[in-house]
Amino acid sequence: MIDKKPNESYQEWRDRVIDKISPSFCGAKWYNATIWLNSGSTASCHHPPAHKIPLDEVIKNYKAIHNTEYKKMVRKQMLQGERPKECDYCWKVEDLGKNYVSDRTYKSVIYKEEDLKLAEALYNWQEDVPLKTLEIAFDANCNFGCSYCNASFSTQWQGDIKKNGAYQNLVSDGARAFQQDGSWAMKYGKKNEGNPYIEAFFKWWEEELKDTLEELRVTGGEATMSQDFWRLIDWWQSNPDCNVRFSVNSNLGAKPQLMQRLVDATHSFKQFDLYTSNEAFGKQAEYIRDGMNWDVWIANIHKFLQEGNVREFHMMMTINALCLFSLPEFMDEMVNLKEQYGKHFPTMSFNILRFPSFQSIVTLPTHIRNERADALEKWIADNQMNPLVHDMEIDGIKRLIEYTRVIETGHANTSSEISRWRDFKTFYTQYDIRRNHNFIETFKHKELQKWFVSIPETQTKPVGLFDGDATKGSLHKQELEQRAKKEGWVIKPQGANPGSQEYVDSNDKV
C-alpha cells in the first residue's frame, strides 16, 4: 500500500518522507533486490552495476544473497547523506532540477512510511533486512537476442558469439559486453545443477520469504524457459494460500505451449502481475529486439489479458537511441490497449539506457535528438489530458525529453563522441550481417540515415573473447571497501569489513 497522500506530488512525498531520512536515501537498498542466481550476483535495482555475492557469505547465511557486506556499506553511505557512486543514474536526473523525480522516489514510494523509517531506526546499515520486493533470474535461457543485451543474459546472444566470434572494431565503453560468450554467467549450466545460490533462495523462500515478501518477480533470460521457474510454479500450485504477489517478466515470444502453460498458471495466484519489454513499433521493434515477431507479441498480450488472471500489466521500456524513431507510435499502441483493457493494461515505465553508451540516446547528434524531443513533446500535448495516461507516465516522458535535450554523457566513464559514433556504425553493421537485418531499410528517418552513412569506418587490431564477468574489478566496490577498512566500518552480524580478520560467527550475539 502506498502512503502517498491524495493530491500529493511525488516531489512533495520525496521531500516529506525519504529526504527527511537522508537526501540520498533509497528504500530499494534495504527492501528490494535483483539477484541473478545463475551467476551469484546482485544489485538493489536495475540501475547500479551488479556485484558478486561472496559464496562464503552465503554458506554462513543464506540471507546474504541479498544482504551482502557491500550493500550494507552503501546503506551506511545513504544514511550519512552521501551519494553512492553506483546510484549515478538517479543523481543525474535529480541534478536536472528540484522538480525532477528520479527512480529513488518511485522505488521508495511503494513501501510504507513506517517501514522506510525502520530502515534507519531499527535495521540500520549493519543488519540483515527482510526483503519486501525481490526480482530474481534463475538463468540466462532466452530465445531473444536484443541489441542492447549480451551473452551474460541471453543464450541467444551466446549462440551468436559462439558462431560468429567477438564483435570487432569496438572501442568505446561497454564494447567488451559484445566480446564475451557468457560462460561466466552459466557456470552451473542451463539447468543450474548444483547451484548453491539457487538452493539458498529456495531455503530462504521456504523458511521466511514466503511469509514476509510482498512481491516476487521472476525475470531471465526468458523466465518460462527455466526449469527452476516451473519448480517455483509447482510449489505455488501446491500452496495456493500463499499471499505473495507474483510477477513474471516474459518477452511474450516463447513457444506457444509455454505461453499457454503460463496463462493457465496465472489462475493459481491470488495476485499475478505481468511484465514485458518493448519500446519501439513494428519492424523497428523486431530489429532492436531480435527474435521478436511483432504480431505474435501483440497476440500474446491479448491472450494473457483475455484468458489469464492478470492484476496489472507493465510495459518496461529500455529507452535507447533507435527506439526514439517509433516511440510515439509505440505509445499510441499502448494507449489503444489501455482503451480496450483499462488504465493498468499496460502501465509504461521509461528506463533510459546508459550502457553501452554508443547505443544511448546521448550518442545521437544534437539536431536529431532535439527533433525527437519535439516529437515526444507533441505526444504529451496530445495525450496528457487522457485519463488513461498516468501522471507517472507523463513525468517519465518529460524526464526523457529533458534528458534527450540536455545530457551529453550518460555516465562517468562515457567514451568520447567520435568513439561512440564509430561504434554505433560498426556494431549495427555487424549486427545486420549476423542477424539478417538491414539498418537503412528499417530506420527510414532521413537525418538518421544521413548521419549513419557519414560515420567513417573503424579499423583496429582483431580481438578475441574476454572474460565477461562484469562484477569483477568494480571500482565503486573496491573504493568503498578500502574506505571501510581504513575507517573501521564493522559489519554485523556476519563479520567485519573486507580485508579485516575480525569476522564474527553468525550464531554469536553481537
HUGI-V916992 format. One record per backbone hydrogen bond with DSSP energy under -1.0 kcal/mol. CO is the residue of the C=O (numbers start at 1). NH is the residue of the N-H. Records with the same first field share a line. If there is no record, write none. Layout:
CO=NH + NH
This chain:
5=8
9=13
10=14
11=15
12=16
13=17
14=19
18=22
22=25
26=29
27=30 + 31
28=32
31=132 + 133
33=135
34=43
35=137
36=40 + 41
40=53
41=36
42=51
43=34
51=42
54=58
55=59
56=60
57=61
61=64
62=65
63=66 + 67
66=68
68=72
69=73
70=74
71=75
72=76
73=77
74=78
75=79
76=80
77=82
78=81
84=87
85=88
87=91
88=92
89=93
90=94
91=95
93=96
94=97
97=100
102=105 + 106
103=107
105=108 + 109
108=111
112=116
113=117
114=118
115=119
117=121
118=122 + 123
123=127
132=214 + 215
133=33
134=217
135=35
136=219
137=37
140=155
141=222
146=149
150=153
154=158
155=159
156=160
157=161
158=162
159=163
160=164
161=165
172=175
174=177
175=178
176=179
178=167
179=466
182=185
183=186
186=189
188=193
189=192
192=195
195=199
196=200
197=201
198=202
199=203
200=204
201=205
202=206
203=207
204=208 + 209
205=210
208=211 + 212
209=213
214=245
215=134
216=247
217=136
218=249
222=225
223=226
226=230
227=231
228=232
229=233
230=234
231=235
232=236
233=237
234=238
239=242
245=216
246=273
247=218
248=275
255=259
256=260
257=261
258=262
259=263
260=264
261=265
262=266
264=267
265=268
266=269
271=246
272=311
273=248
274=314
275=250
276=316
281=284
282=286
283=287
284=288
285=289
288=147
289=292
290=145
293=297
294=298
295=299
296=300
297=301
298=302
299=303
300=304
301=305
302=306
303=307
304=308
312=274
313=347
314=276
315=349
316=278
317=351
319=353
322=325
323=326
326=330
327=331
328=332
329=333
330=334
331=335
332=336
333=337
334=338
335=339
336=340
337=341
338=342
342=345
344=313
347=315
349=317
351=319
356=359
357=360
359=321
360=363
365=369
366=370
367=371
368=372
369=373
370=374
371=375
372=376
373=377
374=378
375=379
376=380
377=381
378=382
379=383
380=384
383=386
386=389
390=394
391=395
392=396
393=397
394=398
395=399
396=400
397=401
398=402
399=403
400=404
401=405
402=406
403=407
411=414
416=420
417=421
418=422
419=423
420=424
421=425
422=426
423=427
424=428
425=429
426=430
427=431
428=432
429=433
430=434
431=435
432=437
438=442
439=443
445=449
446=450
447=451
448=452
449=453
450=454
468=470
469=472
474=478
475=479
476=480
477=481
478=482
479=483
480=484
481=485
482=486
483=487
484=488 + 489
497=500
505=508
